[in-house]
Amino acid sequence: MKKTIYKYSLVILATLVFSCNTLDQEPRSQISTDAAFADPNSAQGAVNGMYNILQGVYEWRVQVLSDISADVSQQIDTWDALIAVDEFGLTPDNSEVEDLYSILFRLIDISNAIIANVDKVPGLSDALKDDFKGQAYGIRGIAYFELARFWGGVPGVYGTDGVAIRTTPSVGIDASSYAPRASLVETYDQARTDLETGLSLLPASRSGIDLRGRLVKATTRAMLARVHLYLKDYNLAAQYATDVINDANYTLVKPYSDIFNKKNTAESVLEVQYNLTDRSGMRNWYYPAALGARGGVALHEDFYNQISADPLDVRYKMTASRTTTSGKTVYYPTKWPVANDNNNTQVIRIAEMYLIRAEARILGPTVDIAGAQSDIDLIRDRAGLGATTAATVNDLMNEILDQRKKEFFAEGHRWFDLIRTGRALSTLTNLKRSEGSSTYSLSDPDRQVFPFPNKDVQTNPNLKQNNAYN
């Protein structure tokens, strides 16, 4: 796992200067535009830098912070920042939450700079200008979506306030540095419109690993399917999911383990790239010290019991056990097998599109039980299971959430699935960490969102803190 969050190629180091002023509401990226967009190579370097920042979002933060907030994973070592997440005891000075917030706004700032300046680059073809802008719009849309669901909630379920919206590059400290929060609906709308703009500009395909490691039209369609599911726009969620399903570049991969044992399989719609220089942190958090990792995060025992109840489920085979220093048996995922954390992280998989479409088919204006069953059965079949017996809307919804929990464990979906379906408060009760001494529950509805970092609230009088953290 990278100790320094932001790493750049030599090109980026030469052209982009990042600063974080304590007077800013959000950490801002101060960009030397003359150097960063002097020619096509430097513009490409700026785009590369944008993906380097994206690594910091998905190297482990979204996945671990989501799953230990839910009933999938638990913190088992002494890292206080993650114990607080696990036990619903977050405070505004939590370092891990602050890091994610900071990275997402840095991602927005570099996206803004690319959007504002790429058309001015001498010698850059019109096709590349559109491509670079399309990637920047799409990445900015992803960033606003993450900010909306972590710090704002889900419209119609919980929350009315979103985050500050910035669509122009940082130029020192000005009035925009102290912007108030937009509404939650406005924040989701920003994510949606950015993704739609990206879709209009991006190419349909790329060669090599860039097909899955960079944005293409299918990436934005997949994110739009996810956004519209959160917004309960079920027709659009199904439409975008179907568009991705019908794209020949993507298919369900068998066996299930190949999704993680191999890089950039046809399963992945978006897969963030890591190597021995820029490593992800998933293996470090989940794997035990005996395998050269930290092992601070494990699966909840109840979840392990659930996924292991059917020995035919191949997803159960993506787990293992170990004994802690206190003599307790804990279980962890084995989805990241490559030593030294040279593992990519799968942000969007084609399996999610089938389950989004299944959900949209039963909750949309025209209920399609058979269609939902067909989508679910594709996921069950790949897992080694028979056809679903669920035949009502309620039973199918329970089946979809069950399959999402098992299919995407340790990939960062469960917390948000519970929030967006209104099930978090009733589900997250009497949880217990293996190394803890008491049970804990999500009893305060206001803790369905994270706190804004202290430093941002203290320096910006217009930034309203979320209710649970005042």
TORVEX-466546 format. One record per residue (C-alpha): x, y, z; residue in three letters. Coordinates in steps of 0.1 Angstrom, whole numbers, plus 2048, in hexadecimal, padded with zeros to 3 digits. Example, Ala and Ser with C-alpha at 12.3 -4.5 7.8 and 13.67 -1.06 7.14 Angstrom:
REM residues 2
87B7D384Eala/8897F5847ser/
REM end
This chain:
REM residues 470
800800800met/80D8227F7lys/818837814lys/8178567FEthr/7F48597F0ile/7FD86D7D1tyr/81785F7BAlys/81E86C797tyr/832863779ser/850879772leu/83B88C758val/821894773ile/83B89F78Cleu/84A8B6772ala/8298C6768thr/8118C5786leu/8178D67A7val/7FF8CB7C2phe/7F98DE7E2ser/7E18DB7FFcys/7DB8FC811asn/7CA8FA833thr/7B4917829leu/7A490380Easp/7828F3814gln/78E8D5801glu/7B28CC7FApro/7B88DC7D8arg/7D08D47BCser/7E38F37B1gln/7EC8EC78Dile/8058FD778ser/7F18FD758thr/80B90B742asp/8228ED749ala/8078D374Dala/7F78DA72Bphe/8148E7717ala/8138CA6FDasp/8018A96F7pro/81A89570Casn/8158AB72Aser/7EF8AA726ala/7F2884725gln/806887745gly/7EA89B756ala/7D287F74Dval/7EA86575Aasn/7EC87977Agly/7C687877Dmet/7C785277Dtyr/7E3852796asn/7CC8657AEile/7B084D7A6leu/7C78327B3gln/7C58427D6gly/79F8407D5val/79D81B7CDtyr/7BD80C7DAglu/7A98027F9trp/797820808arg/77581D7F8val/7747F87FBgln/7807F581Fval/76D81482Dleu/74D80781Dser/74F7E2827asp/75B7E884Bile/73E80084Fser/7277E4846ala/7247BF850asp/73E7B1838val/7607BB847ser/76E7C4869gln/78C7D5876gln/7A07BC88Cile/7C07CF894asp/7C77EF8A7thr/7C380988Btrp/7AC82189Dasp/7A183487Eala/79281486Fleu/784807891ile/770827893ala/762821870val/75A7FD87Aasp/74880689Aglu/73482488Cphe/74983B8A1gly/757852887leu/763875890thr/76C89287Apro/79188D881asp/792869872asn/7B286885Dser/7A684D844glu/78586083Dval/798880839glu/7B0870820asp/79486380Aleu/78388580Atyr/7A3897801ser/7AC87F7E5ile/7898827D5leu/78C8A87D4phe/7AF8A67C6arg/7A188F7ABleu/7868A97A4ile/7A08C57A2asp/7B68B4788ile/7978AA774ser/78C8CE774asn/7AF8D9768ala/7AE8C074Bile/78B8CA740ile/7948EF741ala/7B58ED72Fasn/7B78D0718val/7A78E26FAasp/7C48FB6FClys/7E08E16F8val/7F38E86D7pro/7F68CB6C0gly/7DD8B56D2leu/7C48A56BBser/79F8AB6BEasp/79A8866C5ala/7B28866E2leu/7A38A76F0lys/7818966F1asp/790876700asp/7A388971Bphe/78589E724lys/76F87F724gly/78686E73Dgln/78788D753ala/761891753tyr/75C86C75Agly/77586C777ile/76688C785arg/74487B784gly/75285D797ile/7618747B1ala/7418877B7tyr/72E8667B9phe/74585A7D4glu/74387B7E7leu/71D87B7E5ala/7188587F3arg/73385A80Ephe/72B87D81Btrp/70888480Egly/6F486480Egly/6DA8597F4val/6BD86F7E9pro/69C8637F6gly/6AC84C810val/6C3862826tyr/6D2884822gly/6CA8A5811thr/6EC8B680Fasp/7088AC7F7gly/72B8BA7F4val/7398DA7E5ala/73A8D97BFile/7588E67ADarg/75B8E5787thr/7778FE781thr/79D8FA788pro/7AB9057A9ser/7BC9277A7val/7C892F7CAgly/7AF9387E5ile/79094A7DAasp/76B94A7E2ala/7669287D3ser/77D91A7EEser/761921807tyr/7449147F3ala/727905806pro/71A8E2801arg/7048DC7E3ala/6E48C87E8ser/6E78A37E7leu/6D28A27C7val/6E88BC7B7glu/7078A77C0thr/6F98887B0tyr/6EF89D792asp/7128A978Fgln/71F88578Fala/70587B776arg/70A89775Dthr/73089375Fasp/72D86E757leu/71587673Aglu/72D89072Cthr/74987772Fgly/73485D71Dleu/72F875700ser/75587B6FCleu/76585A704leu/76F83F6EBpro/75C81E6EBala/77C8096F0ser/7A180A6F6arg/7BE7F26F1ser/7CF7DD70Bgly/7CA7E4730ile/7BD807728asp/79B7F771Fleu/7967F0744arg/7AF807755gly/7A3827744arg/78083473Eleu/76D82B71Fval/74882F716lys/73F80F729ala/75081B749thr/73A83A74Athr/71B825741arg/72280E75Eala/72682A776met/70683A769leu/6F481976Fala/70181A793arg/6F883F798val/6D583A78Ahis/6CF81C7A0leu/6D78327BFtyr/6BF84C7B1leu/6A48327ABlys/6A383A786asp/69E81677Etyr/697818759asn/6B882B754leu/6CB81476Bala/6BF7F6757ala/6C6807736gln/6EA81073Ftyr/6F17EE74Eala/6E37DD72Fthr/6FA7F2719asp/7187E672Cval/70C7C272Cile/7087C3706asn/72B7D0701asp/7407B46F4ala/75E7C0708asn/74F7B3729tyr/743792735thr/74077D754leu/76176C75Aval/764748765lys/77173C77Cpro/769757795tyr/78C7577A3ser/79A762782asp/78B784787ile/7A578A7A2phe/7C1772799asn/7C5783777lys/7C67A776Flys/7AE7B9757asn/79779C74Fthr/7787A073Aala/7647A375Bglu/7737C6763ser/7627E5756val/7797FB76Bleu/7987ED77Bglu/7B180478Cval/7D47FB783gln/7F07F579Ctyr/8137E7799asn/8327E37AFleu/8388087AFthr/8148137B6asp/8057F87CBarg/7E17F37D7ser/7DA7ED7FBgly/7C07D27FBmet/7D77B5801arg/7E97C881Casn/7C97CE830trp/7B87AD82Btyr/7D479382Atyr/7E678884Apro/80A790854ala/81476C84Cala/80E775827leu/821795829gly/8047AD831ala/7F57C084Earg/7D57AC851gly/7C27C7864gly/7A17C0853val/78E79F852ala/76C793849leu/750794862his/74B771870glu/725772868asp/72D77B844phe/74675F842tyr/72C747850asn/713753836gln/72A74F818ile/73772E824ser/71571F82Aala/713712807asp/7347007FEpro/72A7007DAleu/72D7267D9asp/74F72C7C9val/75174F7D8arg/75573E7FAtyr/7767307EDlys/7837547EBmet/786754811thr/79F745829ala/7A574584Fser/7C074D867arg/7C574F88Dthr/7CB77089Dthr/7E57778B9thr/7C87748D2ser/7C07518C5gly/7A075A8B2lys/79974D88Fthr/791768876val/789766851tyr/79677C834tyr/79077E80Fpro/7AA7707F7thr/7A07867D9lys/7C27977D7trp/7DB77A7D2pro/7F978D7C4val/8157937DEala/8227B67E3asn/7FF7C47DDasp/8057C47B7asn/7DF7BF7B4asn/7C77D47A0asn/7A67DE7AFthr/7857D779Dgln/76F7F67A0val/7537EB788ile/74D7C777Darg/7347BB763ile/7247A677Fala/7187C678Fglu/7067D076Fmet/6F17B076Ftyr/6E77B6794leu/6DF7DA78Dile/6C97D0770arg/6B97B5785ala/6B17CE7A0glu/6A47E8787ala/68E7CD777arg/67B7C6797ile/67A7EA7A5leu/6737FD785gly/651807777pro/64D7E6764thr/6557C877Bval/6687AD768asp/66C78F780ile/679777765ala/693790759gly/69F79677Cala/6A1771783gln/6B576C763ser/6CF78776Dasp/6D2779790ile/6D6755783asp/6F475F76Eleu/70676B78Dile/6FA74C7A1arg/705734785asp/728743784arg/72A73E7AAala/7207197A6gly/6FD71D7B3leu/6DB7137A4gly/6C072A798ala/6B07427B1thr/68F7377C1thr/68675C7C8ala/6667657B5ala/6587847C5thr/6657A87C5val/66E7A67EAasn/67F7847E8asp/69278E7C8leu/69E7AE7D9met/6AB79A7F6asn/6BC7827DEglu/6CC79F7CBile/6DA7AE7EBleu/6E678C7F6asp/6F87867D5gln/7077A97D5arg/7147A27F8lys/7247817EElys/73078C7CBglu/7407AD7D5phe/74C7A67F9phe/76B7BB801ala/7657D07E1glu/7537ED7F2gly/72E7E87EAhis/71C7DC809arg/71A7FC81Etrp/70B80F801phe/6F37F37F8asp/6E57F481Bleu/6E381A81Bile/6D281E7F9arg/6B8803801thr/6B0812823gly/6BC7F2835arg/6DB7FE847ala/6CB806869leu/6B87E586Bser/6D57D085Ethr/6F37DE870leu/6EA7D4893thr/6FD7C18AEasn/71D7BE89Aleu/73D7B38ABlys/7617B58A2arg/7757968A8ser/78F7AA8BDglu/7747C08CDgly/7627BB8EEser/73F7C88E7ser/7257CA8CCthr/71D7E98B8tyr/7007F48A2ser/6F8810889leu/6DD82089Eser/6E1845894asp/6D384B870pro/6EA86986Dasp/70885286Darg/6FE84584Bgln/71685F83Dval/73A867846phe/747887858pro/7588A3845phe/77C8A7851pro/7818BF86Easn/79A8D585Clys/7818DC840asp/7648E4857val/77A8FB86Cgln/78890F84Fthr/76891283Basn/74B92284Dpro/734918831asn/73B8F2834leu/71F8E3848lys/7298C485Bgln/7148A585Aasn/6FC8A3877asn/70B88688Aala/72D89788Dtyr/7258BB899asn/
REM end
